[in-house]
């Protein structure tokens, strides 16, 4: 996983609430057994006018020019501005994979669905929750100023606007450290293998039926 | 100091260690694996030269991609075929038991877990699928995870978690006739909204919940995620214990009594404190039909499609207008006048034997209406299918003009060949009515199995209480 420290990124707005993971990456693309290559199909049904299928070359597909991400001013965006309950629905990690593959490293919204929020951290994406009024203001700024950028400073837990305003944000300490260091969760957990073993011994004595093998 | 909730008890029993900030290493008893969210996890193990910590704690099954017709011919679509093959290969390499596509026990992962006794009261259960909350019906802590976490569980048998808050949704009193578990959960989501449960583990309680069979409780817990909660659960009672008894992976004879004693503790203490309590009057719940593109957009069958102009919140009104446009519906249309093209009875929400019985009871002696292009029943597992055939339900459906298919996720998410075409309108017993969920441009109305079956006969929605 790529570490996340300070990002100076172009902002793109997605002005809809309850954006679900089916919309982020439709089901037909979940047939891939890779972690990469989902970027061209991000928001496929909103982004293109035709029906997308896995393996399709997207360079000549007809674009829905009304969809924000297709506007020239948002090309190369790394910060996605979103609305309430972003990432609801299916647990598919293909959703953060697609956002990352497209180029997004940070998503700002008033609220996120739990599983999606968690999946972001596993993939070097920083999801930031800000109050609805602040998010509203960022939407207005991004619309009014072409090339609107934000500096997202994870160590300082601060977003800095072009006007010099600093917006503080909360993030879980453990998740923050993992993102900054680009740490592998499994490696961290395996440091506690003695504790896991001790738990298993104790539990096996208490509730042996939990250890009945599926064979 | 108050008592413990069911969730507190399940959580505490699985803590391996907790850091000062509350970050917890939580032990996972059972992982269910399917073909869509696991290949990258197995790749991760290979890349790091890791092995599953307890391969025998996992059970795998292909369900999302499998065809529901002509299964003997294998999977024709190359991407789907490759994904199912990858699961077969990975299970073989890592010594994980898999019910392959042609195994009689194959089915939807959330149907076969309880059916096999592979998921039990008191367990922590995970799967790379958001509807894992289904297993909470047994008094288990069950929740969906992403692929990175699937890999983490394979490698460590643990997850790094923070505890959620406690919510009690108590459905008090008794539901009226014709009101099913599906109507209860749709009404709950309509009440608290699709983000109402975000950050919470929900316990469903009250008389109407404990009156349900375990299968009905599964339907309710299944849709916890549609209310925003990763986990939903129901405390253990005699109904739970009777359900588990005799299943293939249930506790062996010599451990059974000890297990039952432990399971009896899996109830919230009388003085347990919940962060939020929602009370719903069961008698007020009517058969539900979703009219929009979010599971909270539901209405009782006797009412009309709501009018966004009557809604004060501009963001909500805009969402409603967009949904009505996608659904091709006018505000004010009576729900009973919505005509349908397809009927789908299946999915991890509603494909168990009781669901099929309830649907068959509506269909018996009738024919599918002329305007219905396709009405299909997709049993949740091979064993559900066999049971239904032993009861003659397949005949009831076939005689009426339904198709009787092989088990799998099918048109709930349309990863296989079963899907809606643009503009087609479907009464579906599944769990999500998102744009494009059942096929690009498809229009989904979520209902109970009895309501879907009655709609197949009438060609439009009908109130099953008036039949």
Boltz contact constraints between the chains, C-beta under 6 A:
constraints:
  - contact:
      token1: [A, 18]
      token2: [B, 294]
      max_distance: 6.0
  - contact:
      token1: [A, 20]
      token2: [B, 434]
      max_distance: 6.0
  - contact:
      token1: [A, 22]
      token2: [B, 434]
      max_distance: 6.0
  - contact:
      token1: [A, 22]
      token2: [B, 437]
      max_distance: 6.0
  - contact:
      token1: [A, 27]
      token2: [B, 413]
      max_distance: 6.0
  - contact:
      token1: [A, 27]
      token2: [B, 415]
      max_distance: 6.0
  - contact:
      token1: [A, 30]
      token2: [B, 36]
      max_distance: 6.0
  - contact:
      token1: [A, 31]
      token2: [B, 79]
      max_distance: 6.0
  - contact:
      token1: [A, 31]
      token2: [B, 80]
      max_distance: 6.0
  - contact:
      token1: [A, 31]
      token2: [B, 83]
      max_distance: 6.0
  - contact:
      token1: [A, 33]
      token2: [B, 39]
      max_distance: 6.0
  - contact:
      token1: [A, 33]
      token2: [B, 83]
      max_distance: 6.0
  - contact:
      token1: [A, 33]
      token2: [B, 86]
      max_distance: 6.0
  - contact:
      token1: [A, 35]
      token2: [B, 40]
      max_distance: 6.0
  - contact:
      token1: [A, 45]
      token2: [B, 436]
      max_distance: 6.0
  - contact:
      token1: [A, 45]
      token2: [B, 440]
      max_distance: 6.0
  - contact:
      token1: [A, 51]
      token2: [B, 440]
      max_distance: 6.0
  - contact:
      token1: [A, 54]
      token2: [B, 79]
      max_distance: 6.0
  - contact:
      token1: [A, 85]
      token2: [B, 195]
      max_distance: 6.0
  - contact:
      token1: [A, 90]
      token2: [B, 130]
      max_distance: 6.0
  - contact:
      token1: [A, 91]
      token2: [B, 129]
      max_distance: 6.0
  - contact:
      token1: [A, 91]
      token2: [B, 130]
      max_distance: 6.0
  - contact:
      token1: [A, 91]
      token2: [B, 144]
      max_distance: 6.0
  - contact:
      token1: [A, 91]
      token2: [B, 146]
      max_distance: 6.0
  - contact:
      token1: [A, 93]
      token2: [B, 146]
      max_distance: 6.0
  - contact:
      token1: [A, 93]
      token2: [B, 147]
      max_distance: 6.0
  - contact:
      token1: [A, 114]
      token2: [B, 198]
      max_distance: 6.0
  - contact:
      token1: [A, 114]
      token2: [B, 230]
      max_distance: 6.0
  - contact:
      token1: [A, 115]
      token2: [B, 144]
      max_distance: 6.0
  - contact:
      token1: [A, 119]
      token2: [B, 146]
      max_distance: 6.0
  - contact:
      token1: [A, 122]
      token2: [B, 148]
      max_distance: 6.0
  - contact:
      token1: [A, 173]
      token2: [B, 21]
      max_distance: 6.0
  - contact:
      token1: [A, 174]
      token2: [B, 23]
      max_distance: 6.0
  - contact:
      token1: [A, 185]
      token2: [B, 152]
      max_distance: 6.0
  - contact:
      token1: [A, 185]
      token2: [B, 160]
      max_distance: 6.0
  - contact:
      token1: [A, 186]
      token2: [B, 152]
      max_distance: 6.0
  - contact:
      token1: [A, 186]
      token2: [B, 155]
      max_distance: 6.0
  - contact:
      token1: [A, 189]
      token2: [B, 156]
      max_distance: 6.0
  - contact:
      token1: [A, 189]
      token2: [B, 158]
      max_distance: 6.0
  - contact:
      token1: [A, 195]
      token2: [B, 16]
      max_distance: 6.0
  - contact:
      token1: [A, 195]
      token2: [B, 17]
      max_distance: 6.0
  - contact:
      token1: [A, 196]
      token2: [B, 16]
      max_distance: 6.0
  - contact:
      token1: [A, 199]
      token2: [B, 16]
      max_distance: 6.0
  - contact:
      token1: [A, 199]
      token2: [B, 27]
      max_distance: 6.0
  - contact:
      token1: [A, 208]
      token2: [B, 255]
      max_distance: 6.0
  - contact:
      token1: [A, 209]
      token2: [B, 251]
      max_distance: 6.0
  - contact:
      token1: [A, 209]
      token2: [B, 255]
      max_distance: 6.0
  - contact:
      token1: [A, 209]
      token2: [B, 259]
      max_distance: 6.0
  - contact:
      token1: [A, 210]
      token2: [B, 29]
      max_distance: 6.0
  - contact:
      token1: [A, 212]
      token2: [B, 249]
      max_distance: 6.0
  - contact:
      token1: [A, 213]
      token2: [B, 56]
      max_distance: 6.0
  - contact:
      token1: [A, 214]
      token2: [B, 56]
      max_distance: 6.0
  - contact:
      token1: [A, 214]
      token2: [B, 59]
      max_distance: 6.0
  - contact:
      token1: [A, 214]
      token2: [B, 97]
      max_distance: 6.0
  - contact:
      token1: [A, 214]
      token2: [B, 118]
      max_distance: 6.0
  - contact:
      token1: [A, 215]
      token2: [B, 56]
      max_distance: 6.0
  - contact:
      token1: [A, 215]
      token2: [B, 97]
      max_distance: 6.0
